[in-house]
Amino acid sequence: MQCFFCSQNLKTIDYKDAENLKQFTSSQSKIIDPKWTGVCSKHQRMISQAIKRARFMGLLSYIGK
């Protein structure tokens, strides 16, 4: 299985794209393990950094409902 971001040839992950980042968080707003999402380690680090920035800016929640 190939990484979603490698297959789309994306170089950066934007923290302002909250809808795209929500698919990498669970229902409890935890960051999903790369084993389940299928992304490479380079992009997993970028995803986690973008999610943390989006949470700080108020675009994503820290906890689930």
C-alpha atoms as a printed R data frame, in Angstrom:
   type eleno elety resid chain resno       x      y      z
1  ATOM     1    CA   MET     A     1   0.000  0.000  0.000
2  ATOM     2    CA   GLN     A     2   1.401  3.353 -1.005
3  ATOM     3    CA   CYS     A     3   1.271  6.528  1.032
4  ATOM     4    CA   PHE     A     4  -1.651  8.811  0.106
5  ATOM     5    CA   PHE     A     5   0.550 11.903  0.002
6  ATOM     6    CA   CYS     A     6   3.341 10.221 -1.985
7  ATOM     7    CA   SER     A     7   0.845  8.979 -4.579
8  ATOM     8    CA   GLN     A     8  -0.684 12.493 -4.902
9  ATOM     9    CA   ASN     A     9   2.848 13.979 -5.106
10 ATOM    10    CA   LEU     A    10   2.118 16.464 -2.295
11 ATOM    11    CA   LYS     A    11   5.142 18.140 -0.740
12 ATOM    12    CA   THR     A    12   3.490 19.967  2.159
13 ATOM    13    CA   ILE     A    13   0.489 19.420  4.406
14 ATOM    14    CA   ASP     A    14  -1.415 22.573  5.271
15 ATOM    15    CA   TYR     A    15  -2.761 22.952  8.804
16 ATOM    16    CA   LYS     A    16  -5.577 25.185  7.522
17 ATOM    17    CA   ASP     A    17  -7.116 22.262  5.587
18 ATOM    18    CA   ALA     A    18  -9.044 20.943  8.580
19 ATOM    19    CA   GLU     A    19 -11.387 18.740  6.547
20 ATOM    20    CA   ASN     A    20  -8.460 16.786  5.112
21 ATOM    21    CA   LEU     A    21  -6.813 16.467  8.530
22 ATOM    22    CA   LYS     A    22  -9.994 15.092 10.146
23 ATOM    23    CA   GLN     A    23  -9.620 11.823  8.235
24 ATOM    24    CA   PHE     A    24  -6.355 11.217 10.124
25 ATOM    25    CA   THR     A    25  -7.956 11.655 13.566
26 ATOM    26    CA   SER     A    26 -10.200  9.223 15.414
27 ATOM    27    CA   SER     A    27 -13.649  9.935 16.822
28 ATOM    28    CA   GLN     A    28 -11.935 10.853 20.098
29 ATOM    29    CA   SER     A    29  -9.689 13.344 18.204
30 ATOM    30    CA   LYS     A    30  -6.568 11.232 18.605
31 ATOM    31    CA   ILE     A    31  -4.020 11.037 15.801
32 ATOM    32    CA   ILE     A    32  -4.415  7.662 14.075
33 ATOM    33    CA   ASP     A    33  -1.436  5.322 13.859
34 ATOM    34    CA   PRO     A    34   0.283  5.215 10.439
35 ATOM    35    CA   LYS     A    35  -0.223  1.447 10.373
36 ATOM    36    CA   TRP     A    36  -3.958  2.082  9.945
37 ATOM    37    CA   THR     A    37  -3.806  5.155  7.719
38 ATOM    38    CA   GLY     A    38  -1.118  3.795  5.418
39 ATOM    39    CA   VAL     A    39   1.076  6.901  5.246
40 ATOM    40    CA   CYS     A    40   4.857  6.884  5.311
41 ATOM    41    CA   SER     A    41   6.816  8.079  8.338
42 ATOM    42    CA   LYS     A    42   7.834 11.363  6.695
43 ATOM    43    CA   HIS     A    43   4.254 12.332  5.994
44 ATOM    44    CA   GLN     A    44   3.046 11.030  9.369
45 ATOM    45    CA   ARG     A    45   5.346 13.517 11.082
46 ATOM    46    CA   MET     A    46   4.003 16.287  8.846
47 ATOM    47    CA   ILE     A    47   0.401 15.239  9.584
48 ATOM    48    CA   SER     A    48   0.934 15.226 13.340
49 ATOM    49    CA   GLN     A    49   2.590 18.664 13.222
50 ATOM    50    CA   ALA     A    50  -0.263 20.054 11.095
51 ATOM    51    CA   ILE     A    51  -2.908 18.571 13.422
52 ATOM    52    CA   LYS     A    52  -1.188 20.063 16.466
53 ATOM    53    CA   ARG     A    53  -1.015 23.476 14.794
54 ATOM    54    CA   ALA     A    54  -4.669 23.277 13.739
55 ATOM    55    CA   ARG     A    55  -5.651 22.408 17.309
56 ATOM    56    CA   PHE     A    56  -3.708 25.373 18.660
57 ATOM    57    CA   MET     A    57  -5.355 27.717 16.144
58 ATOM    58    CA   GLY     A    58  -8.804 26.352 17.030
59 ATOM    59    CA   LEU     A    59  -9.524 24.630 13.706
60 ATOM    60    CA   LEU     A    60  -9.634 21.145 15.273
61 ATOM    61    CA   SER     A    61 -10.713 20.093 18.726
62 ATOM    62    CA   TYR     A    62  -8.398 18.615 21.328
63 ATOM    63    CA   ILE     A    63 -11.003 16.126 22.561
64 ATOM    64    CA   GLY     A    64 -13.834 14.201 20.942
65 ATOM    65    CA   LYS     A    65 -17.496 14.623 21.666
